[in-house]
Amino acid sequence: MGHLLMVESWVGAMSSLLPRAIREAGGRFTFLTRDLHHYLRSAPATPHPLLAADNVLTADTNDLGTLLPYLERVHDVLAFDGVITSCDYYLETAARIAHHLRLPGPDPDAVDRAYRKDLTRQALPDLGPAFALTETVEAAHAEAERIGYPVVVKPVDLCAGMFVRVAANPAELKEAVEAIEGFPVNARGQQRNPLVLLEEFLDGPEFSVETVTFGGNTHVVGVTDKSVTGSPWFVESGHMFPADLPEETTALIAETAVEAVRRLGLDRTVAHTEIKLTAAGPRLVEVNPRPAGNQITELVRRTTGIDLPMVYARLAMGEDPDLRHVDTGARSAAIGFLLPERPGTVAAIDGVDALGHGDVVDWAVKPVGHEAGPATSNNHYLGHVMVVDRGAGARRRAEELVGALSVTYS
């Protein structure tokens, strides 16, 4: 592996998993950001793994017009072999940089179709729920009546479930649309698209399909079982890989994801495709053209030996990855998340002494003094527990351990 340009990053798990994978594969990376302090603030006690890059560059990553000529000059000196990012807000940017520098990578337009929820729905109307795109509360009311309540309300260009909720009536719909309108700029300083996506509510359990596409072929690594809670919000409370499903059901879910990836035109990428299994069959929720977050890639690695962050990096370099499963001794792996009961200042989190068992492979909780936010998205977890199991019991065990944790607020 050679030299990767990493354009921005999330500051959660992938911000350490991706640098680790690049280093373990024998590669190196240069980190490019518009706001170095964003990463310094996220890890004030210890140096952030991203800042251990061979080079750290600052430039306006939100302005392609100035960024591309700047990177041409940098590329002449540092000689990149590929471009990568873990942050959804820069997936298209990374793809356009790679295309401009004539480096490997997915088609930028395909990445944009996958990232933007409105473009995905327009490209794949038959795979998902009935939907409508609106910009005003008045138009949203008319479309919701056409689709039928309850409806799911979504911004088209945010992540982690932010502002995604169910509206059961016109009053809740108005509240949901106005909340999205009140967030015109995302956390990375980018002006947001004003469109609001309304969707038919899909009733059924949620899964995700982890895939790798190269050479025009999509390889299914496996299907993840997702726990979602917090009505009217959609907050992920846990995951298990692989999902404990009959083989034919797993195949049916996977087929939907593979079809979505193919029709969006994605290639040379890892994808994380979310699907609801309804009474009418699998229905597409969204396609994410990057490895799964929330440490799902760690669940995959612990059960199959496949390191999806490393696969992602190899694809960016133009390499074809090895996707053979190895026997890790674990039949299933799961993570459970500790959600706040309410906003407030954390005074204590009790029950962590029980997390020293051999099946617990990773855990963390927020420190005393942490300001807990409302449990309305995946951005407000107070901790997690990850376990492995020789059978299919990892999810049950993770839920048991997280359920035994208790939070006291000051």
Buried (B, 14 or more C-beta within 10 A) or exposed (E): BBBBBBBBBBBBBBBBBBBBBBBEBEBBBBBBBBBBEBBEEBBEEEEBBBBEBEBBBEBEBBEBEEBBEBBEEBBEEBEBBBBBBBBBBBBBBBBBBBBBBEBBBBBBBBBBBBBBBBBBBEBBEEBBBBBBBBEEBEBBBEBBEEBEBBBBBBBBBBBBBBBBBBBEEBEBBBBBBEBBBEEEEBEBEBEBBBBBBBBBBBEBBBBBBBBBBBEEEBBBBBBBBBBBEBEBBBBBBBBBBBBBBEEEBBEBBBEBBBBBBBBBBBBBBBBBBBBBBEEEEBBBBBBBBBBBBBBBBBBBBBBBBBBBBBBBBBBBBBBEBEBEEEEBEBBBBBBBBBBBEEEBEBEEBEBBEBBEEEBBBBBBBBEEEBEBBBBBBBBBBBBBBBBBBEEBBBBBBBBBBBEEBEBEEE
